[in-house]
Amino acid sequence: MASITKDRGRWRAMVRRQGHKPISKNFKTRAEAKSWAREIETALEKGDTFSLTNKTVADLVDRYLEEVEPIRYEKTVLLWWREQLGKLKLRDFRRAHVVQARKALQKEVVKKGPNKGQTLAPATINRRVALLSRVCSVAVEEWDWLKDNPCHIKSLTENNERNRILAPEERARLMAVLKDHQEAALQGFVLVAESTGMRAGEIRAMRWDDVNHDTGAVEILRSKNGDKRVVFLGTEALQWLRDWRKEHRLRFDGYVFGNATGKAPFDYLRPWKDAKEQAGLEDLRFHDLRHGFVTAALRAGANPVMVQLVSGHRSSAMLKRYAHLVTDVAQQVAKAVDEARAGSDEA
């Protein structure tokens, strides 16, 4: 039987059942306490362990960090969720809690990088919720810690579509500046980005051991989403890297790129800002080089799924951004099939 008592203006419900530890919770009203007690008693009768666990969201995050060992970015995000929701019991974890915490996330301000001082973009917030959802899915499917996933909420509307691509004359201006820039590594940094679609963080982490100087293959061991992949340098980027290696192979403690002062990994933000201003390209973002790579690949008729794998986009939602280019590829495929069938019929 459940006992309902009042203490310091709060109603405390406690359920005792042989073979189980006492379960209790405080409420504002007696009616809420009685309702909760009935739910717990029903759960005990049905053997519903999900309603009985005392484990918290903090326990959930801690176990995931210990067993999965996510990359640093993911760890930082999960520790944020732990701070926001950590004290919450898993048996009480609901969608409303995620929505409320997300509102706090929408007020977060970027502390460093090119977007310093700005609030987080909707796409970034959606990815952070998706990461917590991944943890909850593991708790549902593998650990039996949750009955369902409380992170299945409607995503924020994203407005990240950006079609900024370097025109040939713009690229020529930029390369002219980079050729004589005081931070010599910046030229290769940009060449690698535009020829492989690698993220800035992935290029900064490049080490000489990751590069095959014969084939131009670069092995990315730890990407933003945690996946491993291999990309291939373009001819210009590979030649630059070979020349750079002759003089700088031993300079940056194994890293490919470093600053003129000898600092590594390469701090590219200020040199990049300076270079694009000199070239009259103030509106250009470094990430636009990655966008340019994907666009060029799709325009060249590359398989969209292969482009997704090479660029390291975990979700096929990436293809929605390039829907018009994917349509062009689909038309090329249809045309090729028609021609192949026509040739078969003639034979």
C-alpha positions as CSV (number, residue, x, y, z in Angstrom):
1,M,0.0,0.0,0.0
2,A,1.1,3.6,-0.6
3,S,1.4,6.1,2.2
4,I,0.7,9.8,1.6
5,T,2.2,12.3,4.1
6,K,2.6,16.0,4.3
7,D,5.9,17.6,5.3
8,R,6.7,21.3,5.1
9,G,4.0,22.1,2.6
10,R,4.9,19.2,0.2
11,W,3.0,15.9,-0.2
12,R,5.2,12.8,-0.1
13,A,4.1,9.5,-1.6
14,M,5.8,6.3,-0.7
15,V,5.2,2.9,-2.1
16,R,6.4,-0.2,-0.3
17,R,6.2,-3.7,-1.9
18,Q,7.9,-6.9,-0.7
19,G,11.0,-7.7,-2.7
20,H,11.5,-4.0,-3.8
21,K,13.1,-1.0,-2.2
22,P,10.7,1.7,-1.1
23,I,10.0,4.2,-3.8
24,S,9.0,7.8,-2.9
25,K,8.5,11.2,-4.5
26,N,7.3,14.7,-3.4
27,F,4.5,16.6,-5.0
28,K,2.7,20.0,-4.6
29,T,-0.7,18.5,-4.1
30,R,-2.2,15.4,-2.5
31,A,-4.0,14.4,-5.7
32,E,-0.7,14.4,-7.7
33,A,0.9,12.2,-5.0
34,K,-2.0,9.7,-5.0
35,S,-2.0,9.5,-8.8
36,W,1.7,8.8,-9.0
37,A,1.4,6.2,-6.2
38,R,-1.3,4.3,-8.2
39,E,1.0,4.4,-11.3
40,I,3.9,2.9,-9.3
41,E,1.7,0.2,-7.8
42,T,0.4,-0.7,-11.2
43,A,3.9,-0.9,-12.5
44,L,5.0,-3.2,-9.7
45,E,2.1,-5.5,-10.4
46,K,3.1,-5.7,-14.1
47,G,6.8,-6.0,-13.4
48,D,7.5,-2.8,-15.2
49,T,11.1,-2.1,-14.1
50,F,11.3,1.1,-16.3
51,S,9.0,2.9,-13.9
52,L,11.0,1.8,-10.9
53,T,14.6,2.6,-11.7
54,N,16.4,5.3,-9.7
55,K,19.0,5.9,-12.4
56,T,19.3,9.4,-13.7
57,V,20.2,11.2,-17.0
58,A,23.6,11.7,-15.4
59,D,24.0,8.0,-15.0
60,L,23.0,7.5,-18.6
61,V,25.5,10.0,-20.0
62,D,28.3,8.7,-17.8
63,R,27.8,5.1,-18.9
64,Y,27.8,6.2,-22.6
65,L,31.0,8.2,-22.1
66,E,32.7,5.2,-20.5
67,E,31.6,2.5,-22.9
68,V,31.5,4.4,-26.2
69,E,34.3,6.9,-25.7
70,P,32.9,9.5,-28.1
71,I,35.1,12.1,-29.8
72,R,35.9,15.4,-27.9
73,Y,33.2,17.5,-29.5
74,E,30.5,14.9,-28.7
75,K,31.8,14.6,-25.1
76,T,31.5,18.3,-24.7
77,V,27.9,18.3,-26.0
78,L,26.9,15.4,-23.7
79,L,28.4,17.0,-20.7
80,W,26.2,20.0,-21.4
81,W,23.1,17.8,-21.5
82,R,24.3,16.2,-18.3
83,E,24.5,19.6,-16.6
84,Q,21.0,20.5,-17.8
85,L,19.2,17.2,-17.1
86,G,21.5,15.2,-15.0
87,K,19.4,15.1,-11.8
88,L,16.3,13.9,-13.6
89,K,15.3,10.3,-13.0
90,L,15.0,8.2,-16.1
91,R,11.6,7.0,-15.1
92,D,10.5,10.7,-15.2
93,F,12.4,11.7,-18.4
94,R,9.9,13.1,-20.9
95,R,10.0,14.9,-24.2
96,A,9.0,18.1,-22.5
97,H,12.3,18.1,-20.6
98,V,14.3,17.9,-23.8
99,V,12.2,20.7,-25.3
100,Q,12.8,22.9,-22.3
101,A,16.5,22.3,-22.2
102,R,16.7,23.0,-26.0
103,K,15.3,26.5,-25.3
104,A,18.4,27.1,-23.1
105,L,20.5,25.8,-25.9
106,Q,19.0,28.3,-28.3
107,K,20.3,31.1,-26.0
108,E,23.9,29.7,-26.0
109,V,26.5,32.0,-27.5
110,V,29.5,30.7,-29.5
111,K,32.6,31.4,-27.5
112,K,35.3,31.0,-30.1
113,G,35.8,30.6,-33.8
114,P,34.5,32.6,-36.8
115,N,30.9,32.7,-35.3
116,K,32.1,34.0,-31.9
117,G,29.4,36.0,-30.2
118,Q,26.5,34.5,-32.3
119,T,23.8,32.2,-31.0
120,L,23.9,28.6,-32.2
121,A,22.4,27.9,-35.6
122,P,19.2,25.7,-35.7
123,A,21.1,23.0,-37.5
124,T,23.8,22.9,-34.7
125,I,21.1,22.6,-32.1
126,N,19.3,19.8,-34.0
127,R,22.6,17.9,-34.1
128,R,23.1,18.3,-30.4
129,V,19.6,16.9,-29.7
130,A,20.3,14.1,-32.2
131,L,23.4,13.2,-30.2
132,L,21.4,12.9,-27.0
133,S,18.8,10.9,-28.9
134,R,21.5,8.5,-30.0
135,V,22.5,7.9,-26.3
136,C,18.8,7.3,-25.4
137,S,18.4,4.9,-28.3
138,V,21.3,2.8,-26.9
139,A,19.6,2.9,-23.5
140,V,16.4,1.6,-25.0
141,E,17.8,-1.0,-27.3
142,E,20.8,-2.3,-25.5
143,W,20.7,-1.4,-21.8
144,D,16.9,-1.6,-21.0
145,W,17.3,1.7,-19.1
146,L,14.5,3.5,-21.0
147,K,11.1,2.3,-22.3
148,D,11.2,4.8,-25.2
149,N,13.3,7.6,-26.5
150,P,12.2,11.0,-25.1
151,C,14.3,12.9,-27.7
152,H,11.9,12.1,-30.5
153,I,10.8,15.7,-30.9
154,K,10.2,17.9,-33.8
155,S,13.4,19.5,-35.2
156,L,13.9,23.2,-35.4
157,T,13.5,24.7,-38.8
158,E,16.9,25.1,-40.4
159,N,17.8,27.9,-42.7
160,N,21.4,27.1,-43.5
161,E,21.2,27.0,-47.2
162,R,24.2,28.9,-48.6
163,N,25.3,28.8,-52.2
164,R,28.6,30.8,-51.9
165,I,31.0,29.2,-54.3
166,L,34.3,30.8,-55.6
167,A,34.1,32.0,-59.1
168,P,37.3,31.4,-61.2
169,E,38.4,35.0,-61.0
170,E,37.8,35.1,-57.3
171,R,39.8,31.9,-56.8
172,A,42.6,33.5,-58.8
173,R,42.6,36.6,-56.5
174,L,42.7,34.4,-53.4
175,M,45.5,32.2,-54.6
176,A,47.6,35.2,-55.6
177,V,47.2,36.5,-52.0
178,L,48.0,33.1,-50.5
179,K,51.1,32.6,-52.6
180,D,52.9,35.4,-50.8
181,H,51.1,35.3,-47.4
182,Q,53.3,35.4,-44.3
183,E,51.6,32.3,-43.1
184,A,52.8,30.0,-45.8
185,A,50.9,27.0,-44.7
186,L,47.6,28.7,-45.4
187,Q,47.9,28.2,-49.2
188,G,48.1,24.4,-48.8
189,F,45.4,24.5,-46.1
190,V,43.0,26.0,-48.6
191,L,44.1,23.7,-51.5
192,V,43.5,20.6,-49.4
193,A,40.1,21.9,-48.3
194,E,38.9,22.7,-51.8
195,S,40.2,19.5,-53.4
196,T,38.9,17.0,-50.7
197,G,36.0,18.7,-49.0
198,M,37.7,18.1,-45.6
199,R,36.6,20.2,-42.6
200,A,39.0,22.7,-41.2
201,G,39.3,20.7,-38.0
202,E,40.2,17.6,-40.0
203,I,42.9,19.4,-41.9
204,R,44.4,20.9,-38.8
205,A,44.6,17.3,-37.3
206,M,46.4,16.0,-40.4
207,R,49.7,14.3,-39.6
208,W,52.4,13.2,-42.1
209,D,51.7,9.5,-41.2
210,D,48.1,10.0,-42.5
211,V,49.2,10.9,-46.0
212,N,50.3,8.6,-48.8
213,H,52.6,10.8,-50.9
214,D,52.4,8.4,-53.9
215,T,48.7,8.1,-54.3
216,G,47.6,11.3,-52.6
217,A,45.3,9.4,-50.1
218,V,44.6,11.0,-46.8
219,E,43.3,8.9,-44.0
220,I,41.0,10.7,-41.6
221,L,41.0,8.7,-38.4
222,R,38.7,10.9,-36.3
223,S,36.2,13.2,-38.1
224,K,33.6,15.4,-36.6
225,N,31.0,12.6,-36.5
226,G,33.5,10.0,-35.3
227,D,33.7,8.1,-38.6
228,K,36.9,7.1,-40.4
229,R,37.3,7.8,-44.1
230,V,39.8,8.2,-46.9
231,V,40.0,11.1,-49.3
232,F,42.3,11.9,-52.2
233,L,44.2,15.1,-52.8
234,G,43.8,16.9,-56.1
235,T,46.9,17.3,-58.3
236,E,47.7,20.9,-57.2
237,A,47.2,20.1,-53.5
238,L,49.4,17.0,-53.7
239,Q,52.2,18.8,-55.4
240,W,52.1,21.6,-52.9
241,L,52.2,19.1,-50.0
242,R,55.2,17.3,-51.5
243,D,57.1,20.5,-51.8
244,W,56.1,21.6,-48.3
245,R,57.2,18.3,-46.8
246,K,60.7,18.7,-48.1
247,E,61.2,21.7,-45.8
248,H,58.7,21.2,-43.0
249,R,58.4,17.5,-42.3
250,L,60.1,17.7,-38.9
251,R,59.0,21.1,-37.9
252,F,55.5,20.8,-36.4
253,D,55.8,17.7,-34.2
254,G,54.3,15.4,-36.8
255,Y,51.5,17.7,-37.9
256,V,51.4,18.7,-41.6
257,F,50.3,22.3,-41.0
258,G,51.7,24.8,-38.5
259,N,52.2,28.6,-38.1
260,A,55.3,30.6,-39.0
261,T,56.1,30.7,-35.3
262,G,56.2,26.9,-35.2
263,K,52.9,26.5,-33.4
264,A,50.9,23.4,-34.3
265,P,48.2,22.4,-34.9
266,F,47.8,25.3,-37.4
267,D,45.8,28.4,-36.1
268,Y,44.2,29.4,-39.4
269,L,41.4,31.7,-38.3
270,R,43.3,35.1,-38.3
271,P,45.4,34.4,-41.4
272,W,42.3,33.2,-43.3
273,K,40.4,36.4,-42.3
274,D,43.4,38.5,-43.4
275,A,43.8,36.7,-46.7
276,K,40.2,36.9,-47.8
277,E,40.0,40.6,-46.9
278,Q,43.1,41.2,-49.1
279,A,41.4,39.3,-51.9
280,G,38.2,41.3,-51.5
281,L,36.2,38.2,-50.4
282,E,35.1,39.2,-47.0
283,D,31.8,37.2,-47.3
284,L,33.6,34.0,-48.0
285,R,33.6,31.4,-45.2
286,F,36.2,28.6,-45.0
287,H,33.3,26.1,-44.9
288,D,32.3,27.4,-48.3
289,L,35.3,25.6,-49.7
290,R,33.7,22.3,-48.6
291,H,30.4,23.3,-50.1
292,G,32.3,24.1,-53.4
293,F,33.8,20.6,-53.4
294,V,30.5,18.8,-53.0
295,T,28.9,21.1,-55.7
296,A,31.8,20.4,-58.1
297,A,31.6,16.7,-57.5
298,L,27.8,16.5,-58.2
299,R,28.1,18.7,-61.2
300,A,30.7,16.3,-62.6
301,G,28.2,13.5,-62.3
302,A,29.5,11.8,-59.2
303,N,27.2,9.4,-57.4
304,P,25.5,11.4,-54.7
305,V,25.8,8.6,-52.2
306,M,29.5,8.3,-52.9
307,V,29.9,12.1,-52.5
308,Q,28.1,11.8,-49.1
309,L,30.6,9.1,-48.0
310,V,33.7,11.0,-49.2
311,S,32.6,14.3,-47.7
312,G,31.8,12.6,-44.4
313,H,28.2,13.7,-44.1
314,R,26.6,11.2,-41.7
315,S,23.0,12.0,-42.8
316,S,21.6,11.8,-46.3
317,A,19.8,15.1,-45.3
318,M,22.9,16.7,-46.9
319,L,21.5,15.8,-50.3
320,K,18.5,18.0,-49.7
321,R,20.7,21.0,-49.8
322,Y,22.1,20.0,-53.2
323,A,18.7,18.7,-54.5
324,H,19.0,20.7,-57.7
325,L,22.4,19.2,-58.5
326,V,21.2,15.7,-57.5
327,T,18.4,16.2,-60.0
328,D,20.9,17.0,-62.7
329,V,22.8,13.7,-61.9
330,A,19.5,11.8,-62.0
331,Q,18.8,13.2,-65.5
332,Q,22.3,12.2,-66.7
333,V,21.6,8.6,-65.4
334,A,18.2,8.5,-67.1
335,K,19.8,9.6,-70.4
336,A,22.6,7.0,-70.1
337,V,20.0,4.3,-69.5
338,D,18.0,5.3,-72.5
339,E,21.1,5.3,-74.7
340,A,22.1,1.9,-73.4
341,R,18.7,0.5,-74.1
342,A,18.6,2.0,-77.5
343,G,21.9,0.4,-78.3
344,S,20.7,-3.0,-77.0
345,D,17.5,-2.8,-79.1
346,E,19.6,-2.0,-82.3
347,A,21.8,-5.0,-81.6
